[in-house]
């Protein structure tokens, strides 16, 4: 055991030394985006699918995951819409097709996607991972103009409705993270509209009702939730509110961002864990949550015109920009760590793919809107 601890200690020291050697001066927004996209390509295997992350434990990339691959696919589709030249320069068409193909091939016969990466055939299914995959493939089908590409979405939606409880919750395959799984509810609502799947919209709304009731009755000592999961839930509510013109969902999204703002530090870092009903600050930040929050705050600014959201988004994003890795090692250059400090409990001493893709998305939002005038969202909710 002592030998193993020594080895891990040396690897941790090397990783930290590389981070320390990284310039404290942040890249500008465009350069940061370019670097994040280069990290994605550097991590991709022979099949063109990006790794799920890089870990200092093995000093190597980790196998692809459904969650991360779906995030990159959606990011590339967004990039195509807002910066088509950059999309082409970073081999967007080929990368998007490779990732979409892998997601389709990874779906199992019962319509599920695996939550893990060790055994794609037999790992437990994940409601959150599947929700992200279906969301990405539905957008890809619409972008490509090829309806057949949406067939996996229909299969997943049918499975999701079969395992849903009467109260709207999913009792299994949530990995004790019901908030994040609200993105699957949003995917059901979207699939019900786009694919005309009977009962899908109602099933999605039942889950959202379950979550709003759960959060409205937080225990006195606080309801612990990962900040990233909470962000996904607010994004899902905002998406559904826009598409359905549902005032309660929109109100919930506007009010729901407050607990995140309460745990934002002067530096712009956001506590990795929330304790709804009794705010407290974690000893570390989740960079993934910081980026998801920045996206959310930019969207709420566009919707409301309230400058506080734009200020909060810029502050959260600037914190991550200052921490983006600059290194001669292409395995980590352009990456974003899981936690800050890097020893924090969210994927310590690693560069998770979800942190990098969500960072790139937040950068695109900051560049796309210009933040000079209010542009209320008229989309059908597929922005995040």
Secondary structure, 3 states (H helix, E strand, C coil): CHHHHHHHHHHHHHHHHHHHHCCCCCCCHHHHHHHHHHHHHHHCCCCCCCCCEEECCCCEEECCCHHHHHHHHHHHHHHHHHCHHHHHHCCHHHHHHHHHHHHHHHCCCCCCCECCCCCCCCCCECHHHHHHHHHHHHHHHHHHCCHHHHHHHHHHHHHHHHCECCCCCECCCCCCCCCCCHHHHHHHHHHHHHCCCCCHHHHHHHHHHHHHHHHHCCCCCCEEEEHHHHHHHHHHHHHHHHHHCCHHHHHHHHHHCHHHHHCECCCCCEECEEEECCCCCCCCEEHHHHHHHHHHHHHHHHHHCCHHHHHHHHHHHHHHHHHCCCCCCCCCCCCCCCEECCCCCCCCCEEEHHHHHHHHHHHHHHHHHCCCCCCCCCCCCCCC
